[in-house]
């Protein structure tokens, strides 16, 4: 029992010292910029690197076309619109 208690106290001490050390550790700005660029590339990996620089891929990608426009029926004030087109 005493060994388990001593081990727990030692682990908590190491974690407290590690957290105090990490609070004082500051990375320079270029590291943050490189990390951000890496995350951007990694998040778009399935699209491929060429697709990031081509503009025509956005038009041909069916996943980006999530909404369709329909012609709005115009009604005079006080009248109801009877025949609206049904959505697919």
C-alpha positions as CSV (number, residue, x, y, z in Angstrom):
1,X,0.0,0.0,0.0
2,X,2.8,2.4,0.9
3,X,4.6,1.7,-2.5
4,X,1.4,2.5,-4.4
5,X,0.9,5.7,-2.5
6,X,4.6,6.7,-3.0
7,X,4.3,5.9,-6.7
8,X,1.2,8.0,-7.1
9,X,2.8,11.0,-5.3
10,X,5.9,10.7,-7.5
11,X,3.7,10.6,-10.7
12,X,1.8,13.7,-9.6
13,X,5.1,15.5,-8.8
14,X,6.5,14.7,-12.2
15,X,3.3,15.9,-13.9
16,X,3.3,19.1,-11.9
17,X,6.9,19.8,-12.8
18,X,6.3,19.0,-16.4
19,X,3.3,21.3,-16.6
20,X,5.3,24.2,-15.1
21,X,8.1,23.6,-17.6
22,X,5.7,23.5,-20.5
23,X,4.2,26.9,-19.4
24,X,7.6,28.5,-19.8
25,X,8.3,26.8,-23.2
26,X,7.5,29.2,-26.1
27,X,7.9,28.2,-29.8
28,X,9.0,30.9,-32.3
29,X,6.5,32.2,-34.9
30,X,7.9,30.3,-37.9
31,X,7.2,27.0,-36.2
32,X,3.6,28.0,-35.8
33,X,3.4,29.0,-39.5
34,X,4.9,25.7,-40.7
35,X,2.6,23.8,-38.4
36,X,-0.4,25.6,-39.8
37,X,0.7,24.9,-43.4
38,X,1.2,21.3,-42.5
39,X,-2.3,21.0,-41.0
40,X,-3.8,22.7,-44.1
41,X,-2.1,20.2,-46.4
42,X,-3.0,17.3,-44.2
43,X,-6.7,18.2,-44.0
44,X,-6.9,18.5,-47.8
45,X,-4.8,15.4,-48.6
46,X,-7.6,13.4,-50.2
47,X,-8.2,16.2,-52.7
48,X,-4.6,16.1,-53.9
49,X,-2.0,18.9,-54.0
50,X,-2.8,19.8,-57.6
51,X,-6.5,20.4,-56.7
52,X,-5.5,23.0,-54.2
53,X,-4.2,25.3,-56.9
54,X,-6.7,24.6,-59.7
55,X,-9.8,26.7,-59.8
56,X,-11.9,24.5,-62.1
57,X,-12.1,21.6,-59.6
58,X,-14.5,23.5,-57.4
59,X,-17.1,23.7,-60.3
60,X,-16.8,20.0,-61.2
61,X,-16.8,18.7,-57.6
62,X,-20.4,17.5,-56.9
63,X,-19.9,17.7,-53.1
64,X,-19.6,21.5,-53.3
65,X,-23.0,21.9,-55.0
66,X,-25.2,21.5,-52.0
67,X,-28.0,23.9,-52.9
68,X,-30.1,24.5,-56.1
69,X,-31.8,27.7,-57.1
70,X,-35.4,27.7,-58.2
71,X,-37.4,30.4,-59.8
72,X,-39.5,32.2,-57.2
73,X,-43.2,32.5,-57.9
74,X,-44.4,36.1,-57.7
75,X,-47.7,36.8,-56.0
76,X,-49.6,40.0,-55.6
77,X,-50.2,41.2,-52.1
78,X,-53.2,39.4,-50.6
79,X,-53.1,36.4,-52.9
80,X,-51.8,33.0,-52.1
81,X,-49.4,31.0,-54.3
82,X,-51.2,27.8,-55.3
83,X,-48.7,25.8,-57.4
84,X,-45.2,25.7,-56.0
85,X,-42.7,23.3,-57.5
86,X,-41.9,20.2,-55.4
87,X,-38.4,19.7,-54.1
88,X,-36.6,16.5,-55.1
